[in-house]
Amino acid sequence: MNFSLTNTPSQKGRVAIVTGANNGIGFETTLALAKHEFTVVMACRNLEKAEQAKTELLQKTPQADLDTMPLDLSDLDSVRAFVTAFKSKYAKLDVLINNAGVLIYSGKKNKAGVELQFATNHLGHFLLTNLLLDLIPDNPASRIVSLSSLAHKSAKIHFDDLNGENIDDAEAIYGQSKLANLMFADELNRRLKNGNKKIIALAAHPGGSSSGLFNEMSRAKYYFFMILSPFILNSPASAAKPSLFAALSPEVKGGEYVGPQGFNELKGKVGFAKRSSYSQREDVAQQLWELSEEMTGEAFLLASKK
């Protein structure tokens, strides 16, 4: 793969949304896009933190064109309000990076009674993508990037227990949500292609990352990971590279899954990532899609502008 950010031309005039843009991978993704002259909408749950991040980004890149907008992906009403506000300000969307995520299983549910990780990591992004799709130009430079994880490899979709109420392994619930991200990207790309659309949907994973997600861990786990991080984890800047590759590389055609190529895919040069056999089951992806439409109350019409 010959993609390099240093060789990527200016993207002036193009608009991107990065969810969870105020810290970790989302912050670094936003910084790189801003340096390449995207207008970047920072879609964040906490607007105060988003404004603080925007100030820091402008210190690094004074000419950055940044906009902060509130978005709580666990709340479908918030997703709808965000889309309404976005459409009132912008006539198009060139790149959507579904980056935000909740890492730790807490047993919490959103106001609709859905487990918080599945609601935030998958359902919120599913609805967001659906409602924004009609603003995305129908060309191969248009990208919808979903952030998955190495955790998808040991996961499956528990259709009979999405909330994990009868599952002892809390990490399985996070894995389920990140598997859903990967399978959504694949199924979305298939449906776009079946509809003769040129928009590209694909997934990426950051490898091992010392991103802001680890702030949600217990202090003991957090410090354990921080001690090991120089050896097994990417910096947030390096962990953002797969997302940027997916968003900007002319080499991708749609449906790819990209991530680090080093030991156990934790670090290293970006390339095509390994995925579980379960994640490639189109029957499961279709069932997940139909369930997601039902849970969000929105049919996915796959309309797009020329």
C-alpha positions as CSV (number, residue, x, y, z in Angstrom):
1,M,0.0,0.0,0.0
2,N,1.4,3.3,-1.1
3,F,-0.9,5.7,0.8
4,S,0.8,8.5,2.8
5,L,-0.7,11.4,4.5
6,T,2.2,13.6,3.4
7,N,1.3,12.9,-0.2
8,T,-2.4,13.5,0.3
9,P,-3.5,16.7,-1.5
10,S,-5.6,19.5,0.1
11,Q,-9.2,18.5,0.8
12,K,-10.4,22.1,0.9
13,G,-14.1,22.4,0.3
14,R,-14.9,19.0,1.7
15,V,-16.8,18.3,4.9
16,A,-16.2,15.6,7.5
17,I,-17.9,14.5,10.7
18,V,-15.9,12.7,13.4
19,T,-17.9,11.3,16.3
20,G,-16.1,11.4,19.6
21,A,-13.6,14.0,18.3
22,N,-12.6,15.5,21.6
23,N,-10.1,13.0,22.7
24,G,-7.9,10.0,21.8
25,I,-8.2,8.6,18.3
26,G,-11.0,11.0,17.4
27,F,-8.9,14.0,18.4
28,E,-6.0,12.9,16.3
29,T,-8.2,12.0,13.3
30,T,-9.7,15.5,13.5
31,L,-6.3,17.1,13.7
32,A,-5.1,15.2,10.5
33,L,-8.3,16.0,8.6
34,A,-8.0,19.7,9.6
35,K,-4.4,19.9,8.5
36,H,-5.6,18.7,5.1
37,E,-8.2,21.5,5.0
38,F,-11.4,19.6,5.6
39,T,-14.1,21.4,7.4
40,V,-14.5,19.1,10.4
41,V,-17.6,18.8,12.5
42,M,-16.7,17.5,15.9
43,A,-19.7,15.6,17.1
44,C,-19.3,15.0,20.8
45,R,-21.5,14.1,23.8
46,N,-19.9,16.7,26.0
47,L,-19.9,20.1,24.3
48,E,-17.6,21.7,26.9
49,K,-14.9,19.1,26.3
50,A,-15.4,19.5,22.6
51,E,-14.8,23.2,22.8
52,Q,-11.7,22.6,24.9
53,A,-10.4,20.1,22.3
54,K,-11.2,22.6,19.5
55,T,-9.1,25.3,21.3
56,E,-6.2,22.8,21.5
57,L,-6.6,21.8,17.9
58,L,-6.5,25.5,16.8
59,Q,-3.3,25.9,18.7
60,K,-1.8,23.1,16.7
61,T,-3.4,24.2,13.4
62,P,-4.5,27.8,13.6
63,Q,-6.1,27.7,10.1
64,A,-8.3,24.7,11.0
65,D,-12.0,24.9,10.0
66,L,-13.7,23.3,13.0
67,D,-17.3,23.2,14.2
68,T,-18.5,21.6,17.5
69,M,-21.9,20.1,17.7
70,P,-23.6,18.0,20.5
71,L,-24.3,14.4,19.8
72,D,-25.1,11.7,22.4
73,L,-25.1,8.5,20.3
74,S,-26.8,6.5,23.1
75,D,-29.9,8.7,22.7
76,L,-31.6,8.3,19.3
77,D,-33.5,11.6,19.9
78,S,-30.1,13.3,20.2
79,V,-29.0,11.7,17.0
80,R,-32.0,13.0,15.2
81,A,-31.5,16.5,16.6
82,F,-27.9,16.5,15.5
83,V,-28.8,15.5,12.0
84,T,-31.5,18.3,11.8
85,A,-28.9,20.8,13.1
86,F,-26.2,19.6,10.7
87,K,-28.5,19.8,7.7
88,S,-29.5,23.3,8.6
89,K,-25.8,24.3,8.3
90,Y,-24.3,22.1,5.7
91,A,-25.4,21.1,2.2
92,K,-23.3,18.0,1.9
93,L,-21.1,15.5,3.8
94,D,-18.1,14.0,2.2
95,V,-16.7,11.8,5.0
96,L,-18.4,10.3,8.0
97,I,-16.1,8.7,10.6
98,N,-18.1,6.7,13.1
99,N,-15.4,6.8,15.8
100,A,-17.0,7.3,19.2
101,G,-17.3,4.4,21.6
102,V,-18.0,3.2,25.1
103,L,-15.5,0.6,26.3
104,I,-16.5,-0.7,29.7
105,Y,-19.6,-2.8,30.4
106,S,-21.4,-1.0,33.3
107,G,-24.8,-2.7,33.1
108,K,-26.2,0.7,32.2
109,K,-28.9,1.1,29.6
110,N,-30.1,4.1,27.6
111,K,-33.5,5.5,28.1
112,A,-35.0,3.0,25.7
113,G,-33.6,0.1,27.8
114,V,-30.8,-0.9,25.5
115,E,-27.4,-1.8,26.9
116,L,-25.2,1.3,26.6
117,Q,-22.3,-0.1,24.5
118,F,-24.6,-1.6,21.9
119,A,-26.8,1.5,21.9
120,T,-23.8,3.9,21.6
121,N,-21.3,2.0,19.5
122,H,-23.7,0.5,17.0
123,L,-27.3,1.7,17.1
124,G,-26.4,5.4,17.3
125,H,-24.0,5.2,14.4
126,F,-26.4,3.1,12.4
127,L,-29.1,5.8,12.7
128,L,-26.7,8.6,12.2
129,T,-25.4,7.1,9.0
130,N,-28.9,6.4,7.7
131,L,-30.1,10.0,8.3
132,L,-27.1,11.6,6.8
133,L,-26.8,9.4,3.7
134,D,-28.8,11.7,1.5
135,L,-26.2,14.4,1.9
136,I,-23.3,12.3,0.8
137,P,-22.2,12.8,-2.8
138,D,-22.3,9.6,-4.9
139,N,-18.6,9.3,-5.7
140,P,-15.7,7.0,-4.6
141,A,-14.1,9.8,-2.6
142,S,-17.1,9.8,-0.3
143,R,-16.4,7.6,2.7
144,I,-18.3,6.1,5.6
145,V,-15.8,4.6,8.0
146,S,-16.8,2.5,11.0
147,L,-14.4,1.9,13.9
148,S,-14.3,-1.8,14.9
149,S,-11.8,-3.5,17.2
150,L,-9.6,-6.6,17.6
151,A,-12.3,-7.5,20.2
152,H,-14.7,-8.5,17.4
153,K,-12.7,-11.7,16.8
154,S,-14.0,-13.5,19.8
155,A,-17.5,-12.1,19.7
156,K,-20.9,-12.9,18.2
157,I,-24.2,-11.1,18.1
158,H,-26.4,-12.3,21.0
159,F,-29.8,-11.8,19.3
160,D,-31.6,-13.4,22.2
161,D,-29.7,-11.3,24.8
162,L,-28.4,-8.1,23.3
163,N,-28.2,-6.5,26.8
164,G,-25.9,-9.3,28.0
165,E,-28.1,-9.9,31.1
166,N,-27.3,-13.7,31.0
167,I,-23.6,-13.3,29.9
168,D,-20.9,-13.6,32.5
169,D,-18.1,-12.2,30.4
170,A,-18.5,-8.5,30.3
171,E,-15.9,-8.1,27.6
172,A,-18.2,-10.1,25.3
173,I,-20.6,-7.3,25.3
174,Y,-18.0,-4.8,24.1
175,G,-16.9,-7.3,21.5
176,Q,-20.5,-7.7,20.3
177,S,-20.8,-3.9,19.8
178,K,-17.5,-3.8,17.8
179,L,-18.5,-6.8,15.8
180,A,-21.7,-5.0,15.0
181,N,-19.7,-2.0,13.7
182,L,-17.7,-4.3,11.3
183,M,-20.7,-6.2,10.1
184,F,-22.7,-2.9,9.6
185,A,-19.8,-1.5,7.4
186,D,-19.8,-4.7,5.3
187,E,-23.5,-4.9,4.9
188,L,-23.8,-1.1,4.1
189,N,-21.2,-1.5,1.4
190,R,-23.0,-4.4,-0.1
191,R,-26.3,-2.5,-0.2
192,L,-24.6,0.6,-1.7
193,K,-23.1,-1.5,-4.4
194,N,-26.3,-3.4,-5.1
195,G,-28.0,0.0,-5.5
196,N,-25.3,1.1,-8.0
197,K,-23.9,3.7,-5.6
198,K,-20.3,4.8,-5.7
199,I,-20.0,5.8,-2.1
200,I,-17.5,3.6,-0.2
201,A,-18.2,2.1,3.2
202,L,-15.5,0.2,5.1
203,A,-14.2,-0.5,8.6
204,A,-11.0,0.1,10.4
205,H,-9.5,-0.8,13.8
206,P,-6.8,1.0,15.7
207,G,-4.9,-2.0,17.0
208,G,-3.9,-1.5,20.6
209,S,-4.4,2.1,21.6
210,S,-3.9,4.2,24.6
211,S,-6.9,6.2,23.7
212,G,-9.4,8.0,25.9
213,L,-11.5,4.8,26.2
214,F,-9.0,3.5,28.8
215,N,-10.0,6.4,31.1
216,E,-13.2,4.4,31.8
217,M,-11.2,1.5,33.2
218,S,-10.7,0.9,36.9
219,R,-7.5,2.7,38.2
220,A,-5.7,-0.7,38.6
221,K,-6.4,-1.8,35.0
222,Y,-5.6,1.7,33.7
223,Y,-2.2,1.9,35.3
224,F,-1.4,-1.7,34.2
225,F,-2.1,-0.8,30.6
226,M,-0.2,2.5,30.9
227,I,2.9,0.6,32.1
228,L,2.7,-1.8,29.2
229,S,1.5,0.7,26.6
230,P,5.0,1.6,25.1
231,F,5.4,-2.1,24.2
232,I,2.0,-3.1,23.0
233,L,-0.1,0.0,22.3
234,N,-0.1,2.7,19.6
235,S,-0.2,6.3,20.5
236,P,-3.5,7.9,19.6
237,A,-1.8,9.5,16.6
238,S,-0.7,6.2,15.3
239,A,-4.0,4.6,16.2
240,A,-5.7,7.1,14.0
241,K,-3.8,6.1,10.9
242,P,-6.2,3.2,9.9
243,S,-9.2,5.6,10.1
244,L,-7.4,8.2,8.0
245,F,-6.3,5.5,5.5
246,A,-9.9,4.4,5.2
247,A,-11.1,7.9,4.8
248,L,-8.6,9.2,2.2
249,S,-6.8,6.4,0.4
250,P,-7.6,6.0,-3.3
251,E,-6.6,2.3,-3.0
252,V,-9.8,1.1,-1.2
253,K,-12.8,0.0,-3.2
254,G,-15.3,-0.6,-0.5
255,G,-15.9,-3.4,2.1
256,E,-12.3,-3.5,3.3
257,Y,-11.2,-3.8,6.9
258,V,-8.0,-2.0,7.6
259,G,-5.6,-1.9,10.6
260,P,-2.0,-2.3,11.9
261,Q,0.0,-5.1,10.4
262,G,2.5,-5.8,13.2
263,F,2.6,-8.4,15.9
264,N,-1.0,-9.5,16.8
265,E,-2.2,-6.5,14.8
266,L,-1.5,-4.3,17.8
267,K,0.9,-1.9,16.0
268,G,2.6,-1.3,12.7
269,K,2.1,-0.2,9.2
270,V,-1.6,0.0,8.0
271,G,-2.9,-2.7,5.7
272,F,-5.8,-5.1,5.3
273,A,-6.8,-6.6,8.7
274,K,-7.8,-10.1,9.7
275,R,-11.4,-10.7,10.6
276,S,-13.2,-13.6,12.2
277,S,-15.2,-16.1,10.1
278,Y,-18.3,-15.2,12.0
279,S,-18.0,-11.6,11.0
280,Q,-18.2,-12.6,7.4
281,R,-21.6,-14.3,7.7
282,E,-23.9,-12.3,5.5
283,D,-27.0,-13.9,7.0
284,V,-26.0,-12.6,10.4
285,A,-25.3,-9.1,9.0
286,Q,-28.7,-9.0,7.3
287,Q,-30.4,-10.1,10.6
288,L,-28.5,-7.4,12.4
289,W,-29.5,-4.8,9.8
290,E,-33.2,-5.7,10.1
291,L,-33.0,-5.6,13.9
292,S,-31.2,-2.3,13.8
293,E,-33.9,-0.8,11.6
294,E,-36.5,-2.0,14.0
295,M,-34.7,-0.7,17.1
296,T,-34.1,2.7,15.5
297,G,-37.5,3.0,13.9
298,E,-36.0,4.0,10.6
299,A,-35.9,2.1,7.3
300,F,-32.5,2.6,5.6
301,L,-33.5,4.0,2.2
302,L,-30.0,4.2,0.7
303,A,-30.8,7.5,-1.1
304,S,-27.8,9.6,-2.2
305,K,-27.1,12.7,-4.3
306,K,-25.4,12.6,-7.6
